[in-house]
């Protein structure tokens, strides 16, 4: 299984990445990813349908105390967004490869396996 950064969900929904990129892969998401991707009032209906389907088909990796503590440590070590810290901490906690378009945002995190599908 791999964990997808929010931007991968969005790129698939708006056709910047093909949907078949995740067709043969078990995918998971951090709880915050769903909030980030769906938390806008102006999502086009077709993109909302794709996002909803992707989230239904992927594994939700819930926020736990261990992930929270790890995210705190990541943010104390280097300035980063709350969402990125939670996503990275979730990937680390579950020992999953993180797929993202923004590899630079995560390059400083030791032990995190980051891949860009682009």
C-alpha atoms as an extended CHARMM CRD file, in Angstrom:
* protein
*
       118  EXT
         1         1  UNK       CA              0.0000000000        0.0000000000        0.0000000000  PROA      1               0.0000000000
         2         2  UNK       CA              1.0120000000        3.6060000000       -0.6110000000  PROA      2               0.0000000000
         3         3  UNK       CA             -0.3070000000        6.7710000000        0.9930000000  PROA      3               0.0000000000
         4         4  UNK       CA             -1.3340000000        9.6140000000       -1.2900000000  PROA      4               0.0000000000
         5         5  UNK       CA             -0.6830000000       13.2630000000       -0.5880000000  PROA      5               0.0000000000
         6         6  UNK       CA             -3.6480000000       15.5700000000       -1.0980000000  PROA      6               0.0000000000
         7         7  UNK       CA             -2.2380000000       16.8740000000       -4.3750000000  PROA      7               0.0000000000
         8         8  UNK       CA             -2.3630000000       13.4040000000       -5.9330000000  PROA      8               0.0000000000
         9         9  UNK       CA             -6.0950000000       13.1200000000       -5.1920000000  PROA      9               0.0000000000
        10        10  UNK       CA             -6.6470000000       16.5820000000       -6.6680000000  PROA      10              0.0000000000
        11        11  UNK       CA             -4.4940000000       15.9100000000       -9.7580000000  PROA      11              0.0000000000
        12        12  UNK       CA             -6.4340000000       12.7140000000      -10.4630000000  PROA      12              0.0000000000
        13        13  UNK       CA             -9.7650000000       14.4900000000       -9.9640000000  PROA      13              0.0000000000
        14        14  UNK       CA             -8.8920000000       17.3220000000      -12.3610000000  PROA      14              0.0000000000
        15        15  UNK       CA             -7.3160000000       14.9630000000      -14.9340000000  PROA      15              0.0000000000
        16        16  UNK       CA             -3.7380000000       16.1850000000      -14.4700000000  PROA      16              0.0000000000
        17        17  UNK       CA             -2.9360000000       12.5520000000      -13.6120000000  PROA      17              0.0000000000
        18        18  UNK       CA             -4.7320000000        9.5700000000      -15.1430000000  PROA      18              0.0000000000
        19        19  UNK       CA             -7.0170000000        7.5720000000      -12.8540000000  PROA      19              0.0000000000
        20        20  UNK       CA             -5.2600000000        4.3640000000      -13.8340000000  PROA      20              0.0000000000
        21        21  UNK       CA             -2.1400000000        5.5400000000      -11.9990000000  PROA      21              0.0000000000
        22        22  UNK       CA             -3.6360000000        4.0080000000       -8.8370000000  PROA      22              0.0000000000
        23        23  UNK       CA             -5.6690000000        1.2520000000      -10.4940000000  PROA      23              0.0000000000
        24        24  UNK       CA             -3.4370000000       -1.6490000000       -9.4350000000  PROA      24              0.0000000000
        25        25  UNK       CA             -2.2120000000       -0.1820000000       -6.1570000000  PROA      25              0.0000000000
        26        26  UNK       CA             -3.7280000000       -0.2830000000       -2.7000000000  PROA      26              0.0000000000
        27        27  UNK       CA             -3.9700000000        3.3410000000       -1.6350000000  PROA      27              0.0000000000
        28        28  UNK       CA             -4.4390000000        4.9530000000        1.7310000000  PROA      28              0.0000000000
        29        29  UNK       CA             -4.9270000000        8.4730000000        2.9740000000  PROA      29              0.0000000000
        30        30  UNK       CA             -4.4180000000       10.3860000000        6.1840000000  PROA      30              0.0000000000
        31        31  UNK       CA             -7.6020000000       11.7940000000        7.6890000000  PROA      31              0.0000000000
        32        32  UNK       CA             -6.4140000000       15.3350000000        7.0050000000  PROA      32              0.0000000000
        33        33  UNK       CA             -6.0980000000       14.5540000000        3.2940000000  PROA      33              0.0000000000
        34        34  UNK       CA             -9.8420000000       14.1060000000        2.9660000000  PROA      34              0.0000000000
        35        35  UNK       CA            -10.4100000000       17.4180000000        4.7650000000  PROA      35              0.0000000000
        36        36  UNK       CA             -7.8930000000       19.2150000000        2.5380000000  PROA      36              0.0000000000
        37        37  UNK       CA             -9.2270000000       17.7630000000       -0.7170000000  PROA      37              0.0000000000
        38        38  UNK       CA            -12.9440000000       18.0740000000       -0.0330000000  PROA      38              0.0000000000
        39        39  UNK       CA            -12.9070000000       21.1910000000        2.1290000000  PROA      39              0.0000000000
        40        40  UNK       CA            -13.7990000000       23.6850000000       -0.5820000000  PROA      40              0.0000000000
        41        41  UNK       CA            -17.2250000000       24.9560000000       -1.5860000000  PROA      41              0.0000000000
        42        42  UNK       CA            -16.2450000000       25.4720000000       -5.2230000000  PROA      42              0.0000000000
        43        43  UNK       CA            -15.2010000000       21.9390000000       -6.2500000000  PROA      43              0.0000000000
        44        44  UNK       CA            -16.6760000000       21.2000000000       -9.6880000000  PROA      44              0.0000000000
        45        45  UNK       CA            -19.2910000000       18.4280000000       -9.5330000000  PROA      45              0.0000000000
        46        46  UNK       CA            -17.3380000000       16.0660000000      -11.7780000000  PROA      46              0.0000000000
        47        47  UNK       CA            -14.1930000000       16.4410000000       -9.6330000000  PROA      47              0.0000000000
        48        48  UNK       CA            -16.2250000000       15.9600000000       -6.4500000000  PROA      48              0.0000000000
        49        49  UNK       CA            -17.5470000000       12.6640000000       -7.8150000000  PROA      49              0.0000000000
        50        50  UNK       CA            -14.0410000000       11.4420000000       -8.6010000000  PROA      50              0.0000000000
        51        51  UNK       CA            -12.6740000000       12.5540000000       -5.2270000000  PROA      51              0.0000000000
        52        52  UNK       CA            -15.5470000000       10.9230000000       -3.3590000000  PROA      52              0.0000000000
        53        53  UNK       CA            -14.9980000000        7.6910000000       -5.2560000000  PROA      53              0.0000000000
        54        54  UNK       CA            -11.2480000000        7.7410000000       -4.6050000000  PROA      54              0.0000000000
        55        55  UNK       CA            -11.7600000000        8.2640000000       -0.8820000000  PROA      55              0.0000000000
        56        56  UNK       CA            -14.3230000000        5.4670000000       -0.7410000000  PROA      56              0.0000000000
        57        57  UNK       CA            -11.8720000000        3.1090000000       -2.4460000000  PROA      57              0.0000000000
        58        58  UNK       CA             -8.8290000000        4.0630000000       -0.3650000000  PROA      58              0.0000000000
        59        59  UNK       CA             -7.9900000000        3.1140000000        3.1810000000  PROA      59              0.0000000000
        60        60  UNK       CA             -8.5270000000        5.8050000000        5.8050000000  PROA      60              0.0000000000
        61        61  UNK       CA             -5.5430000000        5.8560000000        8.1450000000  PROA      61              0.0000000000
        62        62  UNK       CA             -6.9970000000        7.6050000000       11.1860000000  PROA      62              0.0000000000
        63        63  UNK       CA             -5.2240000000       10.1510000000       13.3120000000  PROA      63              0.0000000000
        64        64  UNK       CA             -3.8440000000        8.5190000000       16.4470000000  PROA      64              0.0000000000
        65        65  UNK       CA             -1.9410000000        9.8950000000       19.4340000000  PROA      65              0.0000000000
        66        66  UNK       CA              1.2480000000        8.3530000000       18.0420000000  PROA      66              0.0000000000
        67        67  UNK       CA              0.7600000000       10.1070000000       14.6940000000  PROA      67              0.0000000000
        68        68  UNK       CA             -0.0230000000       13.3870000000       16.4670000000  PROA      68              0.0000000000
        69        69  UNK       CA              3.1810000000       13.1330000000       18.5130000000  PROA      69              0.0000000000
        70        70  UNK       CA              5.2190000000       12.3170000000       15.4270000000  PROA      70              0.0000000000
        71        71  UNK       CA              3.6800000000       15.2470000000       13.5330000000  PROA      71              0.0000000000
        72        72  UNK       CA              4.5840000000       17.5570000000       16.4280000000  PROA      72              0.0000000000
        73        73  UNK       CA              8.1900000000       16.3400000000       16.2740000000  PROA      73              0.0000000000
        74        74  UNK       CA              8.3210000000       16.9020000000       12.5210000000  PROA      74              0.0000000000
        75        75  UNK       CA              7.0280000000       20.4670000000       12.8900000000  PROA      75              0.0000000000
        76        76  UNK       CA              9.4680000000       21.1750000000       15.7170000000  PROA      76              0.0000000000
        77        77  UNK       CA             12.3670000000       19.9560000000       13.5700000000  PROA      77              0.0000000000
        78        78  UNK       CA             11.4950000000       22.0670000000       10.5160000000  PROA      78              0.0000000000
        79        79  UNK       CA              8.7600000000       24.4790000000        9.5880000000  PROA      79              0.0000000000
        80        80  UNK       CA              6.0770000000       22.6880000000        7.5870000000  PROA      80              0.0000000000
        81        81  UNK       CA              2.3320000000       22.8240000000        7.1720000000  PROA      81              0.0000000000
        82        82  UNK       CA              0.1060000000       20.9750000000        9.5970000000  PROA      82              0.0000000000
        83        83  UNK       CA             -1.3460000000       18.8770000000        6.7690000000  PROA      83              0.0000000000
        84        84  UNK       CA              2.0750000000       17.8420000000        5.4710000000  PROA      84              0.0000000000
        85        85  UNK       CA              3.2320000000       16.9710000000        8.9840000000  PROA      85              0.0000000000
        86        86  UNK       CA              0.1940000000       14.7510000000        9.5960000000  PROA      86              0.0000000000
        87        87  UNK       CA              0.5030000000       13.0760000000        6.1900000000  PROA      87              0.0000000000
        88        88  UNK       CA              4.2310000000       12.4290000000        6.6650000000  PROA      88              0.0000000000
        89        89  UNK       CA              3.7280000000       11.1760000000       10.2250000000  PROA      89              0.0000000000
        90        90  UNK       CA              0.9810000000        8.8450000000        9.0260000000  PROA      90              0.0000000000
        91        91  UNK       CA              3.2280000000        7.4670000000        6.2770000000  PROA      91              0.0000000000
        92        92  UNK       CA              6.0670000000        6.9480000000        8.7410000000  PROA      92              0.0000000000
        93        93  UNK       CA              3.8350000000        5.3310000000       11.3580000000  PROA      93              0.0000000000
        94        94  UNK       CA              2.4440000000        2.8240000000        8.8590000000  PROA      94              0.0000000000
        95        95  UNK       CA              5.7700000000        2.4180000000        7.0230000000  PROA      95              0.0000000000
        96        96  UNK       CA              4.2260000000        3.4360000000        3.6970000000  PROA      96              0.0000000000
        97        97  UNK       CA              5.6400000000        5.0670000000        0.6100000000  PROA      97              0.0000000000
        98        98  UNK       CA              4.2560000000        8.5760000000        0.1330000000  PROA      98              0.0000000000
        99        99  UNK       CA              3.1990000000        9.6370000000       -3.3520000000  PROA      99              0.0000000000
       100       100  UNK       CA              3.2640000000       13.3920000000       -3.8440000000  PROA      100             0.0000000000
       101       101  UNK       CA              3.8400000000       15.9500000000       -6.5460000000  PROA      101             0.0000000000
       102       102  UNK       CA              5.7740000000       18.0900000000       -4.0490000000  PROA      102             0.0000000000
       103       103  UNK       CA              8.7560000000       15.9100000000       -3.1050000000  PROA      103             0.0000000000
       104       104  UNK       CA             10.6160000000       19.0240000000       -1.9310000000  PROA      104             0.0000000000
       105       105  UNK       CA              8.1210000000       19.4850000000        0.9160000000  PROA      105             0.0000000000
       106       106  UNK       CA              9.1590000000       16.1490000000        2.4150000000  PROA      106             0.0000000000
       107       107  UNK       CA             12.8270000000       15.7110000000        1.4220000000  PROA      107             0.0000000000
       108       108  UNK       CA             14.1110000000       16.6780000000        4.8700000000  PROA      108             0.0000000000
       109       109  UNK       CA             12.2530000000       13.8720000000        6.6660000000  PROA      109             0.0000000000
       110       110  UNK       CA             14.5840000000       11.0250000000        7.4840000000  PROA      110             0.0000000000
       111       111  UNK       CA             13.1960000000        7.5690000000        6.8100000000  PROA      111             0.0000000000
       112       112  UNK       CA             10.2990000000        8.7680000000        4.6550000000  PROA      112             0.0000000000
       113       113  UNK       CA             10.1040000000        7.1010000000        1.2360000000  PROA      113             0.0000000000
       114       114  UNK       CA              8.7220000000        9.7280000000       -1.1700000000  PROA      114             0.0000000000
       115       115  UNK       CA              7.8300000000        9.2010000000       -4.8360000000  PROA      115             0.0000000000
       116       116  UNK       CA              6.3650000000       11.4850000000       -7.4670000000  PROA      116             0.0000000000
       117       117  UNK       CA              4.1810000000        9.7320000000      -10.0370000000  PROA      117             0.0000000000
       118       118  UNK       CA              4.8390000000       12.5290000000      -12.5500000000  PROA      118             0.0000000000
